[in-house]
Amino acid sequence: MVPLPPLRGGGKDARRGWCGPYSDSAAVLTPTPHNHATLADKRNLTLLTDANRLREWGIAEATRTALASIPNAVVVKSDNADDLWQRRKSLFFKPVAGHGGKAVYRGDKLTRSTWADILGADYIAQDLAPPGERLIKLGDETVARKVDVRLYTYDGQLLLA
């Protein structure tokens, strides 16, 4: 079984409060701890963006082409910290178990103290992907506005677009 991700502000001690009820089927967690650990862990992005590994695994060319649109990601480690700090302005730093943009940092906004916090935690560094833009007309003026298109799916079915 995949180990459960650490919880903010308490680690294993904080998890004790819900592990018993979950294991005893007295509580429902969604996503399940197993699904969260295997599907939501951002370290998966480092595998999905590693073209050589995907080729070695025998992943089909069409799938590799589709995955090539994901911005490259690497695990932040002490042995690549100097390189990542030098390239930080072109990177985003994300906690491996985070969600909803919490504790995510744009590299060009990083301070040395925040960088030290990142190095002491589990993070990935991902190439910055600027948001898409659309031109819209506001009165007599045409202006560019950021656009973020998301598709929500469940069990292979589109729920919301």
N, C-alpha and C positions, 0 to 999 in steps of 0.2 A: 504494500500500500504506500502511496505517495505521502510523505510527511505533511501535516497540516501547516499552512503558512503562519508565520508569527503574527500576533495581533499587536497593534499599537498600544503602548501604555500598559504593558503587563505580561506580554509573552505567554509562556506556558501556564503561568499561574492564572492569567485572565481567561485562558481557554478552559480551565477546569469547570467553570460555571456552566458551560453549554455542552461539553463533551459527554457527560453522563446522560442528560436528557436526550441528546441526539442519538447516542448509542442504544438507549433503551426505547427508541421510537416514541418518546414522549414529546419531542419537539421536531419541527420541520424546518430545515435550513435550505434556502435557495439563493445561489446555487449550492449544491451539496459541497461539503469540504473537499471531497475527492475531485469533483468537476472543477471547482475553483483552482485547486492545486495543479491540475493537469491542463486545463484550458485557459485560465486567466493569468497564469504566471507569465510575465513579460519576457522571461528568459527564452520562451518559445520563439520570440521574434528573432533571437540570435540564430536559431536553427533555420527558420524560414527564410532568412536573408543570406545564408551561407551557400552560395551557388555551388561550390565544390562539394560540400557535404550532400546537398540535394542530388547532385549528379552521381556521387558514390552510392547513395541509397537507391538509385534507379528510378528516381521520380521522373515522370513523363515530361518531355520537352514543353508541351503546352502548359502544364502546371508550373514548371519552372519559369516560363515566360510571364505567367500571371503573377507569380510571387515576386518577380523582379521589380514590381511597382511599389513594394513595401520598402520604406527607407531603411537602409542598413542599420543593424543594431549589434552592439557588443556588450558583454558583461563588464562592468567597471571593476577592475582589480588593481592591486598595488603595482603590478608589473606593467600596466598600460596607463596608469594615472598621469604620468608626466605628459605623454602624448595627448591624452584626452583633455588635459588642462590647456595645452597649447592650441588645440582645435576646438575648444569649448564654444566659441562664438557660432559655430556651424552645427551645434549639437543640442539635443534635448536630453535631460536626465530624468529617468522615471523609476520609481521604486518597483521592484519586481512583483510585489503583491498589492500594489496600490490600485485605486479605481477613482473615477470621476475627477481626474486632474489633481488629486491631493498629493502634495509633496513632489510635484513635477516642477522642474526648473529649466528655463531657457538658459543655455550656456552663456549668452552675452550679458545676462543679469546676475551671474554667480558672484558671490563674495568668497573670499578665502575661508571664512568660518563655515559657510554653507557647503563648500567643497569638502572640508574636513568631515562634516556630517555625512555627506554622500559616501565618502570613502569608508566610513565606519558602519555603513548599512549595506543592504543588498539593492543595487541599482543597475540599470542598463543605460548605455548612452546610445541615442538613436539620431541619425542624420536629420537635421531640420528640414521639414517639408512645409514650405510657405503655403498658407491657405489659398484656395482658389478665389478668384474675384469675378464679379459680374458688373457690367455697366448698367446703371439704372438712371432714369430721368427723374430729377427732383426739381419741379418747377421748370425753369428754362435751362437748367444745368444738368449735364450728364456727369455722374460721379461713379467711381469704383467703390464697391462694397464687398467685403469678405463673404464667402458662401461656404457652408458646411453641409454636405449632403450625407445623410446616414440612412442605412437600411436596417431595420430591426427584424430579426428572424428567430424562429424557434422550431426545432425539430425539422429543419430543412425547408420551412415554409416562411414566406414573407409575411410579417405582421403589420409593419408600418413603414411607409416610405415618405 
